[in-house]
Amino acid sequence: MPPVATATDVLRLADLREAAPADLLARHGLALVRVPDGAPIPGSYWGDEEAGIIGHTVYARGDTPVHSLLHEACHLLVLPPERRAVVHTDATDSIAEEDAACYLQIVLADELPGVGRARLMADMDAWGYSFRLGSTRAWFEQDAENARRWLAERGLLASDGRLPAAADAAA
C-alpha cells in the first residue's frame, strides 16, 4: 500500500508537467491561468494556495494542490453554462453539486499524468476532505451513487462512471 500523503506533501501544480493541467481544462472548455508565486489567487474561496474560479477560468499558483485545482474546475463543469459564465469565487451552496464536483475531480485525476485517482484520494484525505464513511476512497466506492447518477443525468459521466469521451473510445 502506498504511503498516505500529509497536507504538506500533497501533489502541487508545480509537480506536474507544465502543459498537462491546462490541456485537461481546455478539453472541458475551461482556461487555467497560472498566478505568480506569492501573489494572491483571484477567485479563491479559501485563500492561501487554494485555486480560484471566475467565469470559465481556474486560477492557481505552483503551490496550489492538484486536488484544489481539480475541485474548483469541477465546480465550474457541474454548473449550467449560464451560471458558469457569472461565477466568481463561490460556485455553489448545493450539496448535490458539491458531491458531483468531488466525484468528478477523482475521475479527472486519471486524465493527469502522474496523478490518478488513488493519489488524488489520498491527497484529499490528507487535506481534510470529510466523508461519512471515513475516507475519500470509501465514499467514492460505496457511497457516491447519488453523485454518479447526478453527473450521468447531465451527460458529464457515462453510465459506467467514466468520462463520456473515454467510454465512447472504449466502445
Summary of the structure (lengths in Angstrom):
residues: 171
radius of gyration: 15.0
end to end distance: 32.0
largest distance: 45.7
contacts: 528
relative contact order: 0.14
helix: 47%
strand: 9%
